[in-house]
């Protein structure tokens, strides 16, 4: 895994092809999120609908997603390890994510819309 300057870890599991996602693009992804103990807390894979969000908008998603999905190409799959300061921090998500939790995600980039 490669560590970024912010402390995010990322690893490409499958290299995608074509255009790389960057700020301003709307990305369409499937993802799964786990706590470090392996407990799944969220995802779109099990019959869920793909998730869309705009890179660089700084709304709707955590900073770890913004940084971690940037640079992916369509068809690519990437694993992220998101430290608390790039996730939900000291507040966590009541009933789902404890405070100061490190989070593990796997993303698949399905589409990029400009």
C-alpha atoms as one frame of an Amber mdcrd trajectory, in Angstrom:
protein
   0.000   0.000   0.000   1.098   3.509  -0.749   0.798   6.152   1.982  -0.057
   9.705   0.930   1.197  12.836   2.690  -2.159  13.123   4.495  -1.837   9.638
   6.011  -4.281   7.865   3.679  -3.204   4.424   2.481  -4.259   3.243  -0.977
  -3.664   0.206  -3.110  -4.869  -0.414  -6.652  -6.309  -3.917  -6.879  -7.301
  -3.548 -10.550  -6.031  -0.814 -12.863  -8.828   0.853 -14.789  -8.666   2.283
 -18.286  -9.266   5.640 -19.903  -9.822   8.979 -18.241  -8.580   9.470 -14.662
 -11.071  10.922 -12.170 -10.181  14.413 -10.986 -11.694  17.425  -9.257 -14.970
  18.502 -10.837 -15.828  15.056 -12.195 -18.871  13.216 -10.909 -17.822   9.654
 -10.167 -20.094   6.615  -9.944 -18.814   3.904  -7.608 -19.634   0.693  -5.857
 -17.983   0.432  -2.460 -17.834  -1.532   0.753 -16.664  -0.137   4.090 -15.305
  -2.105   7.048 -14.119  -1.349  10.535 -10.621  -2.649  11.354 -12.192  -5.694
  13.089 -13.688  -6.753   9.737 -17.254  -5.667  10.523 -18.933  -4.253   7.410
 -20.705  -0.965   8.191 -21.763   0.273   4.755 -21.738  -0.547   1.070 -23.538
  -0.686  -2.228 -22.569  -4.148  -3.464 -25.276  -6.290  -1.862 -28.166  -5.266
  -4.088 -27.506  -1.607  -3.495 -27.502   1.189  -5.999 -24.169   2.675  -7.071
 -23.182   5.923  -5.351 -22.376   9.147  -7.212 -20.519  12.178  -5.904 -18.534
  15.094  -7.269 -14.812  15.116  -6.602 -13.615  18.380  -5.114 -17.055  19.506
  -3.964 -16.150  18.787  -0.314 -19.705  17.800   0.532 -21.574  14.531   0.804
 -18.481  12.353   1.382 -15.534  12.148   3.752 -12.153  13.595   2.809 -10.675
  10.094   2.573 -13.093   9.289  -0.260 -12.225  12.497  -2.121  -8.507  11.842
  -1.918  -8.720   8.096  -2.394 -10.945   7.989  -5.479  -9.118  10.802  -7.310
  -6.904   9.365 -10.023  -8.885   6.140 -10.456  -9.863   5.062 -13.967 -13.112
   3.392 -15.068 -13.085  -0.296 -14.198 -10.444   0.233 -11.530 -10.688  -1.194
  -8.022  -8.879   0.384  -5.092  -8.518  -0.383  -1.390  -8.224   2.536   1.035
  -7.269   2.684   4.690  -8.684   5.961   5.969  -7.310   7.380   9.238  -9.803
   9.060  11.599  -8.892  12.634  10.604  -9.867  11.853   6.979 -12.987   9.939
   8.031 -15.500  10.668  10.765 -12.988  11.767  13.407 -13.859  12.084  17.074
 -17.604  12.216  16.397 -17.868   8.886  14.540 -21.341   7.885  13.356 -23.583
   6.858  16.256 -24.639   3.243  15.958 -22.328   2.510  13.018 -18.788   3.913
  13.346 -17.082   4.452  16.704 -15.225   7.696  17.445 -11.657   7.883  16.088
 -12.091   4.774  13.924  -9.742   3.903  11.100 -11.850   2.733   8.150 -11.142
   0.297   5.316 -12.887   0.691   1.954 -12.841  -1.010  -1.395 -14.042   1.028
  -4.363 -14.854   0.120  -7.942 -15.105   3.062 -10.335 -18.028   2.429 -12.687
 -18.246   5.727 -14.548 -17.001   9.300 -14.728 -19.354  12.123 -15.710 -18.108
  15.586 -16.546
